[in-house]
Amino acid sequence: MMKRVFAANWKMNHGPAEAAEFVRHFVAGFAPASDRTVILFPSALALAVAREGLRARPEIKVGVQNIHWEDRGAFTGETSAPIARAAGADYVLVGHSERRHVFGETDEEAGKKVAAGIRAGLTPVLCVGETAGERERGETAAVVLRQLRSGLAQSGRTGVAACLVAYEPVWAIGTGKTATPRDAAEVHVAIRAELRALGGDGAVNVPILYGGSVNQENAATLLAADEVGGLLVGGASLDAGRWCAIART
């Protein structure tokens, strides 16, 4: 049975001191569980502190929220995949809606970042999702599958199995609105079918996470939907107690 994945995206929150305190409370309240994978995505400057706080809990993974697609060079302010890996990251978020819609990241750039992450030994979590307008126009499947294909285009069939996918409808992120389990299942089933077409048998065990205003109250219901293999959580992951409850779901 595929392990459930619980990923906490702190976005631009929790500096080093706050991250250390969060990790201390989280490891005290969350017992090791072999049936799930837990990932923390702290801010880049808190990564080392989070990693150090988890030294005795290597089953809890950490990741970075973004990378550049080049391994090195004159890219002020950017972090490469090899540097992230050397700093202790296991995973990398790619194509989060805020990267796409706030910073203008393109589908092609997301594909370059997925490939760069795989080359460096990171596991990319490729985020896909439609805006409210696209959903209203009936374009959800077309948008999501276009982003998925572009994100995996430069990694080949074997690269598909080296990734996770997160469906995060843009209209549900930070708004309090959440896709119904039926809505989530419909998109997740379409993503699974496309993953199989792109990666063959290697795509069978690729976890597909749901993200978008996930909290303690709706986590179990969302996880019960078809092909929802985990959760990508934003605001509700900033409190160690609330995150413990979600990660135990």
N, C-alpha and C positions, 0 to 999 in steps of 0.2 A: 504494500500500500504506500502511495506517495506521501512523503512528509508534508505537513502543512508548513507554510512559511509566514512568519509574522515580521514585518519590516517597519521600523520606526524612522520616519523622515523628519528630522528636527528643523529642517530648513535653516533660516538665519536666526537661530535661537540657541541658548545654552553655550556660554563661553567655557573655558577650561575648568574653572572652579565649579560652575554649575553642573558641568558634565561629570566631574568626579563625584559630586554629591549624588547625582541621579544614579550613576552606576552602582555606587555603594548601597543605596536603598533597593535598587532593582535586584542585584544579586542576592541580597538578604531575603527578599520576598519571593523570588522565583526559583523554584527547585528545578534541577536538571530534568529534562524531558526528552526521551529519545525519539518521540514521534513527531517532533517539530523542529524547525530551524528558525532561530531568532536572529535578526540583523538590526543593528543600530546604524543609522546614517547621521552622525553628528556634523557640525560645521567643520571645515577643514582644519581650523586652528585648535579644535578640541579633539581631533582624531587620536592623537598620541595619548592624551589623558584617558580617553575612553578605553583604548587598547590596553594601557597599563592597568587600569582598574579591573579589567577582565582577564588578567593574567592567569588566575586560578580557575577561570571558567572558559576554556578555549572553545566550548561548543557554541558560545554566543559570539556571533561574528560582527564585524564592523565594515562599513563601506564609506566611500566618498560620494558626494552628491553630484559631481560633475568632473569631467576630465577634458583635456585637449586631445585631439586625434594625432598630433605629432608627439614623438617620444622625447624630443628636446628642441631647444631653439629660442629665438628672441620673441617670446610670447609673454610679455609682462602681465603678471596677475593670474596666469593659468597654471594648472597642475597636470603633469603628464601621467599616463597610466603607470609607467615604471616607477615614478616617484611615489605615487599613491601606494603601489604594491610594497615598495621598500619601507614606507611609513607604517605598514601593518594592515592596510585595507585588504579585504577579501572580495568585496563587491563594489559595483559602481552603478549609480542611477544614470540612465541615459534617456534624453528626450522627455523629461518631466514637463508637464504642461507649462510651468512657469519659465522653463528654459525656452520652450517653443514660442510662447505668446508674450512674454515680457522681454526676453533677450533676443528673440528673432531666430532661434536655432531652426535650421531646415531639416527636412527628412534626410537629405544627403549627408549633412553633418552628423546627424544621429547615427547613420550607418557607419561613418568613419570612426566614431567614438566606440561603437560596439566592437568593431574589428580591432581597434587599438587596445581596448580592455582585454579582449581574449588573448591577443599577442602577449600581453604582460602578465597573464595569469589571474586576472580579475574575472569575476562572474558578472556580466552586465545584467541589469534589470531594465529592460526596454519598456518605456512607458508609452502608451498609446491612448487616444481618446478624442472624442468629438466635442465641439462647442455646443451651446444651446441652439444657436442658429442652424448649425449643421444637423442637429437632431430633429429640429422642427421641419426641416426640408427633407427628411427621410434619408439623409446621407451618412448615418452612423456607420454602417457596415463598410461603405466605400472608403470613408476617411480612416477608420481603424485599420482595415486591411492594407490600405496604401502605406500607412505609417509602419505597419509591421513588415511588409515586403521591403521597403526602403531601408528600414533599420537593420535588416538581416542580409541585405543584398551583397554586402562586401565580405561576408563571413563564410559563405558556402554552406553546403548541406551539413557538414560536421559542426559548423559554428552554431547552428540552431540549437543543438543539444547542450551547448555551453552557456546558454542564456536562461534567464527568467523573463516573463512578460508580465506587465502590470496594466490592466485596463483601468484608467482613471478618467471618467467623463469630466470634461473641464467644468461643466455647469454644476457639478457636485462638489468641487474642491473648495473647502473653506466656506461653503454657503449654507451648510446645514441640510441641504437637499441630498438625498441618497437615492441611487438607482434601486428600484425594487429588485428582490431576488430574481423575479422573472426577467426583468430587463437585463440584469447582470448575466444571468444564465444564457440568454439569447446571444449576447456578444461574446461571451467566453466560449460557447460552443463553436461559433464562427471562427474565433481565433484558433481553437484547437484544430479544426479542419484545415485551416491555412498552414498551421505549423506542420501538420502531417504532410501536406503537399510540398512544403519547402524542405523538410528535413527527414521525411520517411519515418522509419521505426524509432530513430533517435529522438523524435519530437514527442513521443508518447508520454514521457515522464517530465516534460518541461512544465514547471509550475506556472499557473496563470493566476496572478493576484488581482484582487479588486481594491481600488482606492477611491476615496471621495466621501468625506464626512463620516468616516467609520468611527464608531465609539463602542463603549461597553454594551449599550442597549441593542445595537443592531449587528454586532459582530457574529454571533452564533447563527442568526437568520441568514446573513450573507454567505457564511461558510457552508450552509446547507444547500446552496444553489448549485446546479450542475456546472461542473468544470471550474468552480471557484476553489483554487488550491491554497489560498492564503490571503493575507490582507496587507496593503500598504497604507500606513496610518500617519497622518500629519499631526494636527493640533492635539488630538487625544493621546499622542505618544509623549507629550512634553512633561507629563506628571508621572513619576515612577509608579505610584500606586495604581493609577488608571491603566498604565501600560502593562503592569503585571496582570491585571484582570483580563485585559484583551489577549495577552500572550498565553494565558491559561485556557482560553476558549477551546 
